[in-house]
Amino acid sequence: MNIAIIGTGNVGGALATQWSKKGHNIYLGVQDTNKFKGVELLKNEHTSVSSIGEAVKKSDTILIATPPTAIFDIIELMGDVSGKVIIDATNAIMKRPEPFATVYHCLAEQTDAKIVKCFNSTGFENMLNPKYGDDAIDMFMAGDSDKAKSVAKELALDCGFGTCIDFGKSDKVDLLEKFALSWINLAIMQGHGRNLAFKVMRR
């Protein structure tokens, strides 16, 4: 799969690393190719860097892992994304991309891409290592596009997650962001530490 990574910090970097190990072609899309966060990612196999527009042109799937308010500039820089899959890994917890509630909703209104909310509900450490003993933790997704969900699930499994559970359609995107806040509350605010994760258990 050809994947553009927009946002090369902790989350984008962790996913880029995991996906490169599975043989996916990773195109880091940055504003300044000479100076950007995550330059060490170029040591990974199948990984290169270019402008955001060029990375998007080369890719079928786009991961956005930036601060939510950056989305307006990103939409302009991406260019035509019609029919491409966009994975929204952001959380509009502190600041929203006004007037939209989330980046997902902004993308849904302003692009013709296939969009899914995913990889937003846990810390980057769990993306680098989703195993807890013999168990693999779960990832979660939400959105209206079955195609985008299929891609997100495949990429979640490539990271080593046990499965990727469907939270519902676009009306559950905000709920999934609140679920992320639950992880932040337990891991950081309540001091349980970042090596904490969620898994759905069934009887």
C-alpha positions as CSV (number, residue, x, y, z in Angstrom):
1,M,0.0,0.0,0.0
2,N,1.2,3.6,-0.7
3,I,0.6,5.7,2.4
4,A,1.1,9.4,2.9
5,I,1.9,10.4,6.5
6,I,0.9,14.0,7.3
7,G,2.1,14.7,10.9
8,T,5.4,13.0,11.7
9,G,5.3,13.3,15.5
10,N,4.7,10.5,18.0
11,V,1.6,9.0,16.5
12,G,2.4,9.5,12.8
13,G,6.0,8.3,13.4
14,A,4.8,5.2,15.3
15,L,2.4,4.2,12.5
16,A,4.9,5.0,9.8
17,T,7.4,2.7,11.5
18,Q,5.0,-0.1,11.9
19,W,3.6,0.0,8.4
20,S,7.1,0.2,6.8
21,K,8.0,-3.0,8.6
22,K,5.1,-4.6,6.7
23,G,6.4,-3.5,3.4
24,H,4.1,-0.5,2.8
25,N,5.6,2.4,0.9
26,I,5.6,5.4,3.3
27,Y,5.7,9.0,2.0
28,L,6.2,11.5,4.7
29,G,4.4,14.7,3.7
30,V,6.0,17.8,5.3
31,Q,6.2,21.5,4.7
32,D,10.0,21.7,4.8
33,T,11.8,18.6,3.6
34,N,15.1,19.9,4.9
35,K,13.9,20.4,8.5
36,F,11.0,18.4,10.0
37,K,10.0,16.5,13.1
38,G,10.7,12.8,12.7
39,V,13.6,13.0,10.3
40,E,14.9,9.7,11.9
41,L,11.9,8.0,10.2
42,L,13.9,8.1,7.0
43,K,16.0,5.3,8.5
44,N,13.0,3.0,8.1
45,E,12.7,0.8,5.0
46,H,10.4,1.9,2.2
47,T,10.3,5.5,3.5
48,S,10.9,8.8,1.8
49,V,10.0,12.5,2.3
50,S,8.5,15.1,0.0
51,S,6.0,18.0,0.1
52,I,2.5,17.2,1.3
53,G,1.1,17.5,-2.2
54,E,3.7,15.1,-3.7
55,A,3.2,12.6,-0.9
56,V,-0.6,12.6,-1.5
57,K,-0.2,12.2,-5.2
58,K,1.9,9.1,-4.7
59,S,-0.5,7.5,-2.2
60,D,-3.8,5.8,-2.1
61,T,-4.2,6.2,1.7
62,I,-3.4,9.3,3.8
63,L,-2.9,9.4,7.5
64,I,-3.5,12.8,9.2
65,A,-1.9,13.0,12.7
66,T,-1.6,16.8,13.2
67,P,-3.1,19.3,15.6
68,P,-6.8,19.6,14.6
69,T,-6.6,23.3,13.7
70,A,-4.0,22.7,11.0
71,I,-6.5,20.8,8.9
72,F,-7.5,23.9,6.8
73,D,-3.9,24.4,5.6
74,I,-3.5,20.7,5.0
75,I,-6.6,20.5,2.8
76,E,-5.1,23.1,0.6
77,L,-1.7,21.5,0.5
78,M,-3.0,18.0,-0.2
79,G,-4.7,19.0,-3.5
80,D,-7.1,16.6,-5.1
81,V,-7.9,13.7,-2.8
82,S,-11.0,12.4,-4.6
83,G,-11.5,8.7,-4.0
84,K,-8.5,8.4,-1.7
85,V,-8.8,7.0,1.8
86,I,-8.0,9.5,4.6
87,I,-7.5,8.2,8.1
88,D,-8.2,10.9,10.7
89,A,-6.0,10.1,13.8
90,T,-6.6,13.5,15.4
91,N,-8.5,14.5,18.5
92,A,-10.2,17.8,18.8
93,I,-10.2,17.7,22.6
94,M,-8.4,21.0,23.4
95,K,-9.1,22.9,20.2
96,R,-11.7,22.2,17.5
97,P,-11.3,23.1,13.8
98,E,-14.1,25.6,14.1
99,P,-16.8,25.6,12.9
100,F,-16.4,21.8,12.7
101,A,-16.7,19.5,15.7
102,T,-13.8,17.3,14.5
103,V,-11.3,17.0,11.7
104,Y,-13.4,14.1,10.3
105,H,-16.4,16.4,9.8
106,C,-14.2,19.1,8.2
107,L,-12.8,16.5,5.7
108,A,-16.2,15.1,5.0
109,E,-17.6,18.5,4.0
110,Q,-14.6,19.9,2.2
111,T,-13.2,16.9,0.3
112,D,-14.4,14.0,-1.8
113,A,-12.2,11.5,0.0
114,K,-13.2,8.3,1.8
115,I,-12.7,9.1,5.5
116,V,-12.4,7.1,8.7
117,K,-11.6,8.0,12.2
118,C,-9.0,5.6,13.6
119,F,-5.7,5.4,15.5
120,N,-6.8,8.2,17.9
121,S,-7.9,6.3,20.9
122,T,-4.6,5.3,22.6
123,G,-1.0,6.4,23.0
124,F,1.8,6.0,20.5
125,E,3.5,3.5,22.7
126,N,0.6,1.1,22.2
127,M,0.9,1.6,18.5
128,L,4.6,0.6,18.6
129,N,3.8,-2.4,20.8
130,P,0.1,-3.4,21.1
131,K,0.9,-6.6,22.9
132,Y,0.2,-7.1,26.6
133,G,1.6,-10.5,27.5
134,D,-0.1,-13.0,25.2
135,D,-2.9,-10.6,24.3
136,A,-3.1,-7.9,21.6
137,I,-5.1,-4.8,22.5
138,D,-7.9,-3.5,20.3
139,M,-8.1,-0.5,17.9
140,F,-11.4,1.3,17.2
141,M,-12.8,3.2,14.1
142,A,-15.8,5.2,13.1
143,G,-17.1,6.7,9.8
144,D,-19.4,6.3,6.9
145,S,-17.1,4.7,4.4
146,D,-16.9,0.9,4.3
147,K,-13.8,1.1,2.0
148,A,-12.0,3.4,4.4
149,K,-12.9,1.2,7.4
150,S,-11.6,-1.9,5.5
151,V,-8.2,-0.1,4.9
152,A,-8.0,1.0,8.6
153,K,-8.7,-2.5,9.8
154,E,-6.0,-3.9,7.6
155,L,-3.5,-1.4,8.8
156,A,-4.5,-1.9,12.4
157,L,-3.8,-5.6,12.1
158,D,-0.5,-4.8,10.4
159,C,0.4,-2.9,13.5
160,G,-0.3,-6.0,15.6
161,F,-3.6,-5.0,17.1
162,G,-6.0,-7.8,18.0
163,T,-8.7,-6.4,15.9
164,C,-10.2,-3.0,14.9
165,I,-13.7,-2.6,16.3
166,D,-16.3,-0.6,14.4
167,F,-17.7,2.2,16.7
168,G,-20.3,3.1,14.2
169,K,-20.9,5.7,11.5
170,S,-20.1,9.4,11.4
171,D,-22.5,10.2,14.3
172,K,-20.1,8.2,16.5
173,V,-16.9,10.0,15.6
174,D,-17.3,12.5,18.4
175,L,-17.9,9.6,20.8
176,L,-14.7,7.9,19.7
177,E,-12.8,11.1,20.4
178,K,-14.3,11.1,23.9
179,F,-13.2,7.5,24.2
180,A,-9.7,8.8,23.5
181,L,-10.2,11.3,26.3
182,S,-11.0,8.4,28.6
183,W,-7.6,6.9,27.8
184,I,-5.9,10.3,28.4
185,N,-7.7,10.6,31.7
186,L,-6.7,7.2,33.0
187,A,-3.1,7.2,31.6
188,I,-2.1,10.8,32.3
189,M,-4.6,12.7,34.5
190,Q,-5.1,9.9,36.9
191,G,-1.5,8.8,36.8
192,H,-1.8,5.2,35.8
193,G,0.9,5.6,33.1
194,R,0.9,5.3,29.4
195,N,1.3,1.5,29.3
196,L,-2.4,1.1,29.6
197,A,-4.9,0.1,27.0
198,F,-8.4,-1.1,26.2
199,K,-9.6,-4.5,25.0
200,V,-13.2,-5.6,24.4
201,M,-13.9,-8.9,26.2
202,R,-16.7,-11.2,25.3
203,R,-18.3,-14.1,27.2
